[in-house]
């Protein structure tokens, strides 16, 4: 290991010293000496093996260019509305200053057209990249091309950031690509189909609402090459490997001016998921712009579907995935589009956890091993109608459906001072979700713009769970009859109808003052049913209803609100205070007993933005939030939550109330290659819904109460990156603090958790040399509960290598080393993983060949820790063994 670090240090020193450049700097002004911001300076080298250099002027008209010594360049300076200026220079070994004065071109109405198109064009909210200026032609997917664009970052999963800000939507030829999620686009669109990339900041799908709605969205618009705009393109990849591993991955795209058809498929047993939990969350939050969705007030239960998507570690996995997207332009004002995404997977998981139970009279440790065989199926479909006849009117209709069917066969083995037991768990979950949304925007006059949004959402979930064990569980809580094998069966049904609508008027008083008024309603009708029984060996049923189990609960909720927002500008600062007056009515019904409740709340909000310039901003947001209980928190009979937990709701629960405040600052400089982000968030919970726990060994009984002691959460994270010549250096850090009360066995205690994580690293961007990325991360976690302190540390080293050589070969490798330390239990664990691949594709040939190896060292598990109110967990999660594959790809 020491030799590896010494080698890495030598490479670092070599890359750091790699510089044969001089600096050209100066200013671009007009004839009156007024600075021209965002002017383009382009340096075209005479030598063919050198890169085109460019710069964009800052607000004060200044620029900097890094040019190679002893070379001849043709400098071209251009700015919209001015005559371009050209100059030929030959560099020496000395830096020098060169100013430019541009003359107005009164006859020019459109953009300047020069011999060489600028690699980057910067406007107020738009950056346009000419992709060919930054790529070598060896890039396979869009992600490979994006990583070479200045100011653009792509992580391993395919999330994209531009100038430190996350891209939230991806368009192709100004139309949404599938769901708009970046990962489907950047991981599948071939790089050679892309002509330009537009980055659209403060993006809004409805043009007339830009400047009215406070959009923080950033969109990526992919513009295709001319020969791909009415053409079928894509690729197909197939592979086979040792121990019967296989992969089939087709990506097929058809684009024309009026019709777009896309298909992405994936069939593999390598543990690769084409649809992740974060993708699912974007689906759930992407169907409307209502202030609040009634569904946010209550979640029927933790979704098994979401838990599956969030699981990335398997001992075995077979994944079948297909996504189909169609968009058709009916005429100039109407678009029809739709997609279907379907996945079917079979998964095996294995984990071993040491649970340290604390804050009790006699602390103890449980050794728990859990295995699961899971079958997960889901289909998601969406149909959209977009009607946009002109700038003054916009209408959209969306219909969404999600069908899931998940079943699992799990085995839980627990060893603790009270018992050694094995529980077989069988689950079967079917669910249906239908959602419809309409949005209508209209320009009523020069001063007034109105919007109407309405959503109807229907959910129907039917989970069934069965526990089989040869020992009694939850003694004293569930009335079991003695048998050789205990068979406990739970049936649940959750159904909800939610309707939301909001009507809003945007009144533009003048350029510096806006007044927005809104009126809305959220309505929800919910039913929750559960039945917990013991199935006896003779076929009879032992119903637990005699012990207070079983719910048949109804919950109706109405929220009507009136909002007033005042937006005003003072200099470079924009402020928007707001007040929302809510009237809440809700009713609960259980076994014929009906209770009604009402409440009114005045919820203030405040946002402000200081825009020093287009690349330096400071944002602040504050909000007082109210969140009401979910239906299963209100259902006031007992219900089995797991093999060792019983929960009872409380229909007297009202709303949680908490303050949230966020402050964010970012600064980006293109010619300095500097990116700095700092974000902090604070959360103060005034009134919360708190679980009261009675713990007996590993078994617990929980119920919910309203709790009015303040609790706090504070998070600070920052990142700075600086590119010097061909190397980008990165430093990031995250600190979090959380204090909260736990009520355990009639004792109330304040718990405090703190964590600090910092990463330092660098990444190279050479054209003809190997490129590497090195990162070192140090994590500290501290959890203090009832004067008992738990400390964890983790050191992580990451190295990534990518080398394009001999024109036709691409070699990629990554290595991760972890050193995990549980300070309290004296547990130290070291593990490392590595992956590598070699890809070959002859220039101008559609065929590509690749050999890859994942988990080269055949590591069998990952180590991690977690904690809650009374349990500190140290877990090993087992993963797939070494996989070696040979792949063949064909580009259409």
Buried (B, 14 or more C-beta within 10 A) or exposed (E): EEEEEEEBEEBBEEBBEBBEBBEBBBBBBBEEEEBBBBBBBBBBBEEEEBEBBBBBBBBEBBBBBBBBEEBBBBBBBBBBBBBBBBEEBEBEEEBEEBEBBBEEBEEEEEEBEBEBBBBBBBEEBBBBBBBBBBBEEBBBBBBBBBBBBBBBBBEEEBBBBBBBBEBBBBBBBEBBBBBBBBBBBBBBBBBBBBBBBBBBBBBBBBEBBEBBBBBBBBBBBBBBBEEBBEBEBBBBBBBEBEEEBBBBBBBBBBBEEEEBBBBBBBBBBBBBBBBBBEBBEBBBEBBBBBBBBBBBBBEBBEBBBBEBBEBEBBBBBBBBBBBBBBBEBEEEBBBBBBBBBBBBBBBBBBBBBBBBBBBBEEEBBBEBBBBBBBBBBBBBBBBBBBBBEEEEBBBBBBBBBBBBBBBBBBBBBBEBEEBEBBBBBBBBBBBBBBBBBBBBBBBEEEEEBBBBBBBBBBBBBBBBBBBBBEEBBBBEBBBBEEBEEBBBBBBBBBBBBBBBBBBBBBBBEEEEEBBBEBEBBBBBBBBBBBBBBBBEEEEEEBBBBEBEBBBBBBBBBBBBBEBEBBBBBEEEEBBBBBBBEBBBBBBBBBEEEEEEBEBEBEBEBBBBBBBEBBBBBBBBBBBBBBBBBBBBBBBBBBBBBBBBBBBBBBBBBBBBBBBBBBBBBBBBBBBBBBBBBBBBBBBBBBBBBBBBBBBBBBBBBBBBEBBEEBBBBBBBBBBBBBBBBBBBBBBBBBBBBBBBBBBBBEEEBEBBBBBBBBBBBBBBBBEEBBBBBBBBBBBBBBBBBBEBEBEBBBBBBBBBBBBBEEEBEBBBBBBBBBBBBBBBBEBEBEBBBBBBBBBBBEEEEEEBEBBBBBBBEEBBBBBBBBBBBBBBBBBBBBBBBBBBBBBEBBBB
